[in-house]
Amino acid sequence: MEIRQVAVPTETLAPVGSTNAYVVGREDAVLVDPAARTDELDRVVENRDVSHVLVTHAHPDHVGAFAHYAEVCNATVWARAGREHRFEDATGVVADSTFCDGTEIGGLDVMETPGHAPDHVALAADGAMLTGDVVVSSGSVVVGDDEGDVRAYLTSLRRLYARNPDRLYPGHGPVIENPRAEIERLLAHRLDREATILAAVRAGATTLDEVLDAAYDKDLSGVRDLARRTAAAHLDKLAVESKVDWDGERVRPTEEA
């Protein structure tokens, strides 16, 4: 199955400054994550019979040109089942149909992969996977306490690992040719971050800022708010697992921890 990647400029937290749009197939083709309109994406779309358009998740840096391409392609608009209002608010478009785990769309199979966002999905295309923001080739994925879920994100990474795809087509950056190695790297990063946060709490940190100062061994200038969201999401996970008591403001280790 032909997969065409088109990087389009976006305002994104990712270091590359662009989001990847994908057109999969030529007949009954699927357009995924049309984040912005560019001449190149126009040409790719014009040379294919795009019948379906969807997003891996409804973050602003993935939906910017969704309404335009849905109209010019006269394509079926798909949204995550149960998240239609979120999708409509982000895109300004009402979905024609909905998908869930296992839905087949133009030869792509949907796999629910929440964690980075509650509506996030990946898409299987033969031996490859379009992974949105679940996997990146450098750095790490944002999983913040505003709408992220660390437990769900780790599960999504492990589900991808179990599928053992040949390559990954991420939402940002180049194609990933060594999927399992990158997934292992991201899993290790998350678990290492969690261990440093739990160690900080056990050492006496009681506020989020104290946790940050103890758990991060780098200058957080310019990214402190992002680090706060990430650390809070990890504390949410640790609280669910009864390893800390955390009320959103103060934290302490549980007796079991």
C-alpha positions as MATLAB code, in Angstrom:
seq = 'MEIRQVAVPTETLAPVGSTNAYVVGREDAVLVDPAARTDELDRVVENRDVSHVLVTHAHPDHVGAFAHYAEVCNATVWARAGREHRFEDATGVVADSTFCDGTEIGGLDVMETPGHAPDHVALAADGAMLTGDVVVSSGSVVVGDDEGDVRAYLTSLRRLYARNPDRLYPGHGPVIENPRAEIERLLAHRLDREATILAAVRAGATTLDEVLDAAYDKDLSGVRDLARRTAAAHLDKLAVESKVDWDGERVRPTEEA';
ca = [
       0.000    0.000    0.000;
       1.449    3.349   -1.061;
       1.989    5.812    1.811;
       2.871    9.380    0.888;
       4.207   11.583    3.682;
       3.960   15.375    3.355;
       5.468   17.556    6.089;
       3.481   20.776    6.496;
       4.555   23.733    8.670;
       2.651   24.061   11.948;
       2.972   25.650   15.340;
       3.810   22.534   17.305;
       5.776   21.600   20.403;
       7.639   19.030   18.344;
      11.215   20.085   17.503;
      10.774   19.773   13.735;
       8.231   22.616   13.440;
       5.967   20.630   11.140;
       3.267   17.969   11.181;
       3.145   15.048    8.769;
       0.040   14.674    6.636;
      -0.362   11.291    4.961;
      -2.181   10.098    1.878;
      -2.518    6.321    1.847;
      -3.385    4.527   -1.399;
      -4.403    5.913   -4.792;
      -7.940    4.627   -5.309;
     -10.265    4.920   -2.324;
      -7.351    6.778   -0.697;
      -7.272    8.057    2.886;
      -6.013   11.510    3.893;
      -4.736   11.582    7.475;
      -3.888   14.653    9.589;
      -4.133   17.486    7.025;
      -2.647   20.006    9.438;
      -2.099   22.803    6.917;
      -2.576   23.478    3.247;
       0.560   23.480    1.083;
       1.237   23.273   -2.642;
       2.820   19.853   -2.202;
      -0.146   18.443   -0.300;
      -2.480   19.951   -2.907;
      -0.563   18.121   -5.657;
      -0.558   14.801   -3.822;
      -4.296   15.008   -3.135;
      -5.107   16.050   -6.716;
      -3.284   12.989   -8.085;
      -5.245   10.526   -5.946;
      -8.841    9.572   -5.437;
      -9.195   10.620   -1.803;
     -12.390    9.065   -0.465;
     -11.810    9.363    3.282;
     -10.335   12.008    5.592;
      -9.595   11.658    9.295;
      -7.185   12.634   12.053;
      -5.185   10.555   14.500;
      -6.344   13.004   17.191;
      -7.916   16.425   17.310;
      -5.008   18.560   18.509;
      -4.651   21.934   16.732;
      -1.387   21.000   15.004;
      -3.123   18.090   13.220;
      -6.392   19.620   11.997;
      -5.657   23.047   10.503;
      -6.648   22.270    6.897;
      -9.111   19.498    7.617;
     -12.200   21.446    6.549;
     -10.562   22.559    3.288;
      -9.485   19.101    2.150;
     -12.711   17.437    3.273;
     -14.584   19.847    1.001;
     -12.336   19.763   -2.063;
     -12.041   15.975   -1.954;
     -15.755   15.505   -1.271;
     -14.548   12.763    1.056;
     -16.226   10.847    3.843;
     -15.359   12.572    7.118;
     -14.542   10.195    9.966;
     -14.346   10.883   13.704;
     -13.569    8.789   16.753;
     -16.788    7.277   18.110;
     -17.782    8.956   21.358;
     -15.555   11.961   20.595;
     -17.622   13.563   17.853;
     -18.113   16.858   19.684;
     -14.391   17.161   20.377;
     -13.695   16.502   16.685;
     -16.294   19.027   15.500;
     -15.015   21.704   17.883;
     -11.457   21.204   16.593;
     -12.187   20.976   12.859;
     -15.444   22.852   12.369;
     -16.714   19.833   10.427;
     -19.504   17.406   11.306;
     -18.466   13.782   10.841;
     -20.235   11.563    8.317;
     -19.231    8.385   10.103;
     -17.372    7.195   13.186;
     -14.664    4.659   13.911;
     -13.441    2.658   16.881;
     -10.826    0.001   17.541;
     -10.820   -2.436   14.614;
     -12.706   -0.280   12.105;
     -11.414   -0.612    8.529;
     -11.212    2.595    6.480;
      -9.879    2.472    2.930;
      -7.624   -0.456    3.739;
      -6.413    1.007    7.043;
      -7.241   -0.675   10.346;
      -7.877    1.558   13.342;
      -6.084    0.868   16.618;
      -7.045    2.952   19.632;
      -3.927    4.408   21.272;
      -4.971    6.903   23.965;
      -2.550    8.550   26.365;
      -1.191   11.580   24.542;
      -4.816   12.511   23.866;
      -8.025   10.713   24.847;
      -9.197   10.329   21.231;
      -5.850    9.189   19.802;
      -5.678    6.345   17.300;
      -3.009    4.719   15.158;
      -3.653    3.224   11.726;
      -2.287   -0.060   10.402;
      -1.362   -0.125    6.724;
      -0.130   -3.579    5.756;
       3.028   -4.014    7.851;
       3.373   -0.348    8.720;
       1.648    1.895   11.258;
       0.708    5.566   11.121;
       1.253    6.498   14.748;
       0.331   10.178   15.109;
       1.903   11.415   18.332;
       2.330    8.074   20.087;
       5.892    7.606   18.829;
       8.513   10.165   17.790;
      12.000    9.569   16.425;
      13.683   12.003   18.810;
      12.814   13.453   22.178;
       9.660   12.287   23.924;
       5.896   12.533   23.587;
       3.976   15.063   25.675;
       1.673   13.364   28.171;
       0.323   16.155   30.351;
      -2.199   16.181   33.152;
      -4.614   18.389   31.198;
      -5.836   15.514   29.028;
      -3.008   12.989   28.973;
      -2.958    9.653   30.775;
       0.398    8.007   31.478;
      -1.110    4.588   32.203;
      -3.015    4.645   28.910;
       0.053    5.895   27.038;
       2.251    3.078   28.313;
      -0.438    0.573   27.319;
      -0.603    2.097   23.835;
       3.171    1.802   23.434;
       3.054   -1.837   24.516;
       0.220   -2.602   22.097;
       2.259   -1.117   19.264;
       5.295   -3.114   20.354;
       3.251   -6.332   20.356;
       2.099   -5.700   16.779;
       5.769   -5.524   15.711;
       5.257   -3.296   12.633;
       7.885   -3.036    9.897;
       8.059    0.771   10.132;
       6.291    3.671   11.769;
       5.011    6.824   10.131;
       4.882    9.396   12.959;
       2.991   12.667   13.198;
       6.281   14.577   13.382;
       9.696   13.787   11.945;
      11.018   11.111    9.589;
       9.810    7.559    9.059;
      10.999    5.232   11.821;
      12.691    2.142   10.409;
      13.423    0.459   13.777;
      10.023    0.542   15.515;
      10.708   -1.715   18.467;
      13.920    0.085   19.406;
      12.129    3.462   19.413;
       9.191    2.101   21.387;
      11.597    0.597   23.926;
      13.353    3.966   24.192;
      10.098    5.784   24.890;
       8.963    3.178   27.412;
      12.295    3.416   29.230;
      12.124    7.213   29.237;
       8.649    7.217   30.788;
       9.524    4.642   33.426;
      12.790    6.411   34.275;
      10.933    9.717   34.664;
       8.385    8.054   36.911;
      11.147    6.552   39.054;
      12.825    9.952   39.549;
       9.495   11.557   40.464;
       8.662    8.845   42.977;
      12.172    9.093   44.427;
      11.713   12.851   44.821;
       8.487   12.319   46.756;
      10.078    9.698   48.968;
      12.978   12.086   49.629;
      10.581   14.708   50.957;
       9.260   16.755   48.012;
       5.689   17.752   48.857;
       4.723   20.224   46.108;
       4.866   20.023   42.343;
       7.644   22.595   42.138;
       9.692   20.684   44.699;
       9.181   17.511   42.674;
      10.369   19.283   39.527;
      13.483   20.663   41.210;
      14.397   17.252   42.592;
      13.443   15.063   39.631;
      14.782   17.048   36.661;
      18.532   17.383   36.291;
      18.373   20.029   33.556;
      17.472   23.682   33.125;
      13.705   23.944   32.674;
      13.716   27.555   31.469;
      11.072   27.928   28.778;
       9.625   24.441   29.334;
       8.793   24.504   33.040;
       5.040   24.619   32.447;
       5.297   21.580   30.177;
       7.433   19.781   32.757;
       4.846   20.610   35.435;
       2.069   19.074   33.339;
       4.178   15.979   32.706;
       5.135   15.532   36.355;
       1.527   16.025   37.437;
       0.399   13.335   34.992;
       2.944   10.940   36.497;
       1.718   11.802   39.994;
      -1.841   11.062   38.848;
      -0.661    7.609   37.740;
       1.246    6.984   40.972;
      -1.823    8.012   42.979;
      -4.042    5.578   41.070;
      -1.503    2.862   41.874;
      -1.536    3.862   45.579;
       2.154    4.749   45.555;
       1.545    8.383   46.544;
      -1.219   10.496   48.014;
      -1.719   13.419   45.629;
      -4.530   15.981   45.685;
      -3.332   18.158   42.834;
      -1.397   20.470   45.141;
       0.475   18.408   47.710;
       1.934   14.938   47.571;
       3.366   12.413   49.981;
       4.338    8.759   49.701;
       1.849    6.190   50.897;
       2.802    3.754   53.621;
       2.843    0.967   51.022;
       5.384    2.906   48.920;
];
